[in-house]
């Protein structure tokens, strides 16, 4: 119920009832409405600025948790980067050194991503810097892991090749000679048994009974099986790869054929005295990149250090060769 308002008339000295016309009523109503709207807006803005709604509180809580997760993820990526750096160092300084391979250049390992801005879609958010930095680290680690994976593929292949190379290099004596009593002559200048003058002896002679087994000194492929009454006589040449070949001369019989794949320790023939020879023995040579080298350097799988020293002593004596 509206209150009736009066005003005092000084002329009549009486109270008169105030009557508002329709314009005044509309103005007052409009003023009240505008004031109400204004005050409502002020209250709403104040509340929305300083007082969070339940939904806003939940969103802020989720954002805070998300930020904490990103920070934790960033720390874990730093730990992964440290581990990856150690793996890369081992790869370059240990594994590749062992297998005689060049290390991967640092600029390749740490190369970034060129071209357009890959992270533009992540810009414009409150935590954009943190998100973009985490994305960059993930991309960098991903690329480094890919490079490291390819490197390990290469190292694995190098290891296989190294194992094959170690099995192929001549590394044992061609006849059973543990007691070192059957060495007749070593590598170097020796008196020739037929020509009776000093001549370069390009191999080692192992004295043995006719028919003694002769062993391949490394894995390889038989590239020559020759029967002859001159020079080396009946002899076999094995190509071991990696620049190595071995020759086994003056054999009585063969136990291999040309083109045959051979394993170290496999019997390839038997001792004889064919060709230019004065007694049953095996003349053994090692060729490295086409040059005849001292076979005494290639018995490391077959002799102890003491036995090796003893063999060097025997081989260095200026005895007469058997061929």
C-alpha positions in Angstrom: 0.0 0.0 0.0 1.5 3.3 -1.1 2.0 6.0 1.3 0.1 9.3 0.7 2.3 12.3 0.7 1.3 15.9 1.6 2.9 19.3 1.5 2.2 22.4 3.6 0.7 25.4 1.8 1.9 28.6 3.5 -0.9 30.7 1.9 -3.7 28.6 3.1 -1.9 27.4 6.1 -3.0 23.9 5.5 -1.7 20.5 4.2 -2.5 19.6 0.7 -2.3 16.1 -0.8 0.4 15.7 -3.4 -1.0 14.4 -6.6 1.5 13.2 -9.3 0.6 13.3 -13.0 1.5 10.3 -15.3 4.7 11.9 -16.5 6.0 12.3 -13.0 5.0 8.7 -12.2 6.8 7.4 -15.2 10.0 9.4 -14.4 10.1 8.2 -10.9 9.5 4.6 -11.9 12.2 4.9 -14.5 14.6 6.5 -12.1 14.0 3.7 -9.6 14.4 1.0 -12.3 17.7 2.5 -13.5 19.1 2.9 -10.0 18.1 -0.7 -9.3 19.8 -2.0 -12.4 22.9 0.0 -11.7 23.1 -1.2 -8.2 22.5 -4.8 -9.3 25.3 -4.4 -11.9 27.7 -3.1 -9.3 26.8 -6.0 -6.9 27.2 -8.5 -9.7 30.5 -7.2 -10.9 31.8 -7.1 -7.3 30.7 -10.6 -6.6 32.0 -12.0 -9.9 35.3 -10.3 -9.4 36.0 -11.2 -5.8 33.7 -14.1 -5.1 34.1 -17.3 -7.2 31.1 -19.4 -8.2 31.3 -23.2 -7.4 32.0 -23.9 -11.1 34.7 -21.3 -11.2 36.2 -22.7 -8.0 36.3 -26.1 -9.6 37.9 -24.8 -12.8 40.5 -22.9 -10.9 41.3 -26.0 -8.9 41.6 -28.1 -12.1 43.9 -25.4 -13.6 46.1 -25.4 -10.5 46.4 -29.2 -10.7 47.1 -29.0 -14.4 49.9 -26.5 -13.9 51.4 -28.6 -11.1 51.3 -31.6 -13.5 53.0 -29.6 -16.2 55.7 -28.5 -13.8 56.2 -32.1 -12.6 56.3 -33.3 -16.2 58.9 -30.6 -17.0 61.1 -31.8 -14.1 60.8 -35.4 -15.3 61.8 -34.4 -18.8 64.9 -32.7 -17.4 65.7 -36.0 -15.6 65.1 -37.9 -18.9 67.4 -35.5 -20.7 70.2 -36.1 -18.2 69.8 -39.9 -18.7 69.7 -39.5 -22.5 72.8 -37.3 -22.4 74.6 -40.0 -20.5 73.5 -42.6 -23.0 74.7 -40.4 -25.9 78.0 -39.9 -24.2 78.5 -43.6 -23.7 77.5 -44.2 -27.3 80.1 -41.7 -28.7 82.9 -42.2 -26.2 82.7 -46.0 -25.5 80.6 -48.1 -27.9 81.7 -46.2 -31.1 85.3 -46.1 -29.9 85.3 -49.9 -29.4 83.9 -50.5 -32.9 86.1 -47.8 -34.5 83.2 -45.7 -35.6 83.0 -41.9 -35.8 80.8 -40.3 -33.1 77.6 -38.6 -34.1 78.2 -34.8 -34.4 76.7 -32.7 -31.6 74.9 -30.4 -34.0 73.0 -33.4 -35.4 72.0 -34.7 -31.9 70.8 -31.2 -30.7 69.4 -29.9 -34.0 66.0 -28.1 -33.6 63.0 -28.0 -35.8 63.0 -25.4 -38.6 60.1 -23.9 -40.6 56.9 -22.5 -39.3 56.0 -22.0 -35.7 55.0 -25.4 -34.5 53.6 -24.1 -31.3 51.4 -21.3 -32.5 48.2 -23.2 -31.5 49.5 -23.3 -27.9 49.8 -19.5 -27.6 47.3 -17.2 -26.0 46.7 -19.1 -22.7 47.5 -18.2 -19.2 50.2 -20.9 -19.0 51.2 -20.8 -22.6 54.9 -20.4 -21.8 55.0 -23.4 -19.6 53.0 -25.5 -22.1 55.1 -24.4 -25.1 58.4 -25.1 -23.2 57.2 -28.6 -22.3 56.2 -29.3 -25.9 59.6 -28.2 -27.1 61.4 -30.4 -24.6 59.2 -33.4 -25.6 59.9 -32.8 -29.3 63.6 -32.4 -28.6 63.8 -35.6 -26.6 61.7 -37.5 -29.2 64.1 -36.5 -31.9 67.2 -37.3 -29.8 65.7 -40.7 -29.0 65.1 -41.4 -32.7 68.7 -40.5 -33.5 69.9 -42.6 -30.6 67.8 -45.5 -31.7 69.2 -45.3 -35.3 72.7 -45.0 -33.7 72.2 -48.2 -31.7 71.0 -50.0 -34.9 74.3 -49.0 -36.4 76.3 -50.0 -33.3 74.5 -53.4 -33.3 75.5 -53.9 -36.9 79.0 -52.9 -36.0 79.1 -55.4 -33.2 77.9 -58.1 -35.5 80.6 -57.1 -38.0 83.2 -56.9 -35.2 82.3 -60.4 -34.0 82.6 -61.6 -37.6 85.9 -59.8 -38.0 87.3 -61.3 -34.8 86.3 -64.7 -35.9 87.9 -64.1 -39.3 91.3 -62.7 -38.4 93.9 -65.5 -38.3 94.4 -66.1 -34.6 95.6 -69.7 -34.0 98.4 -72.0 -35.1 97.7 -74.0 -38.3 99.1 -77.2 -36.7 98.8 -78.5 -33.2 102.0 -77.2 -31.7 101.4 -76.4 -28.1 104.8 -77.6 -27.0 106.5 -75.5 -29.7 108.8 -78.4 -30.6 107.8 -78.4 -34.3 108.8 -75.0 -35.4 111.5 -75.3 -38.1 111.9 -71.7 -39.2 110.4 -68.2 -38.6 109.7 -65.2 -40.7 112.7 -63.2 -42.0 116.1 -63.7 -43.8 116.9 -67.4 -43.7 119.3 -69.8 -45.4 117.5 -71.5 -48.3 117.8 -75.3 -48.1 118.3 -75.8 -51.8 119.9 -72.6 -53.1 122.2 -72.3 -50.0 122.0 -68.6 -49.8 120.2 -66.2 -47.5 116.7 -65.4 -48.8 113.6 -63.7 -47.4 111.4 -66.3 -45.8 107.9 -64.9 -45.9 106.2 -67.3 -43.6 106.7 -69.8 -40.8 107.6 -73.5 -41.2 106.1 -76.0 -38.8 107.9 -79.4 -38.9 105.4 -82.3 -38.6 104.9 -85.8 -39.7 103.4 -86.4 -43.1 99.6 -86.6 -42.8 99.4 -84.2 -39.7 96.1 -82.3 -39.7 96.3 -78.6 -40.9 93.7 -76.2 -39.4 92.2 -73.0 -40.9 93.4 -70.2 -38.6 90.3 -68.0 -39.1 86.8 -68.0 -40.7 86.9 -67.4 -44.4 86.4 -68.7 -47.9 88.8 -70.9 -49.9 89.9 -69.0 -53.0 92.7 -71.2 -54.2 93.3 -75.0 -54.2 96.4 -75.7 -56.3 98.3 -78.9 -57.1 101.9 -78.3 -58.1 105.3 -80.0 -58.0 107.1 -76.6 -57.8 107.3 -73.7 -55.3 104.6 -73.9 -52.7 103.6 -77.4 -54.0 100.1 -78.4 -53.1 98.7 -75.3 -51.4 95.5 -73.7 -50.2 94.7 -69.9 -49.9 91.9 -68.7 -47.7 90.4 -65.2 -47.9 89.3 -64.1 -44.5 88.0 -60.7 -45.5 89.0 -57.5 -43.8 92.2 -57.5 -45.9 93.5 -60.9 -44.6 94.5 -64.0 -46.5 96.4 -67.1 -45.3 98.4 -69.6 -47.4 99.1 -73.2 -46.4 101.8 -74.9 -48.6 103.5 -78.2 -49.3 100.4 -80.2 -48.4 100.1 -83.9 -49.1 96.2 -83.9 -49.4 93.4 -81.4 -49.5 90.3 -81.5 -47.4 88.5 -78.5 -49.0 87.4 -77.3 -52.4 87.6 -73.9 -54.0 84.7 -71.6 -52.9 84.0 -73.5 -49.7 83.2 -71.5 -46.6 85.6 -72.3 -43.7 85.4 -72.0 -39.9 88.4 -71.4 -37.7 89.9 -74.7 -36.5 88.4 -76.7 -39.4 90.7 -79.3 -41.0 91.6 -78.1 -44.5 94.3 -80.6 -45.4 97.4 -82.6 -44.3 101.1 -82.0 -44.0 103.3 -83.1 -46.8 106.5 -82.2 -48.7 105.3 -81.3 -52.1 106.9 -78.5 -54.2 110.2 -77.0 -53.2 110.6 -78.7 -49.8 113.3 -80.8 -48.2 111.2 -82.5 -45.5 107.5 -82.8 -44.4 106.4 -79.5 -43.0 103.8 -76.8 -43.3 104.8 -73.5 -44.7 102.3 -70.9 -43.4 101.9 -67.3 -44.5 99.6 -64.4 -43.5 98.9 -61.7 -46.0 97.5 -58.3 -44.9 96.2 -56.0 -47.7 98.3 -57.9 -50.2 101.5 -57.8 -48.2 103.2 -60.8 -46.5 103.5 -60.1 -42.8 105.0 -62.0 -39.9 102.5 -64.8 -38.9 103.9 -64.7 -35.3 101.7 -61.6 -34.7 98.5 -63.7 -35.2 98.5 -66.4 -32.6 96.8 -64.4 -29.8 93.9 -66.9 -29.4 96.2 -69.9 -29.1 99.1 -69.1 -26.8 99.7 -67.8 -23.3 102.1 -64.9 -22.9 104.8 -67.3 -21.8 104.3 -69.6 -24.8 104.2 -66.6 -27.1 107.5 -65.3 -25.7 109.0 -68.8 -26.3 107.7 -68.9 -29.9 109.3 -65.5 -30.6 112.6 -66.8 -29.3 112.4 -69.9 -31.5 111.2 -67.9 -34.6 114.0 -65.4 -34.3 116.8 -68.0 -34.5 118.6 -67.8 -37.8 117.9 -71.4 -38.8 117.6 -72.9 -42.2 114.1 -72.9 -43.7 112.6 -76.1 -45.1 111.6 -74.4 -48.4 
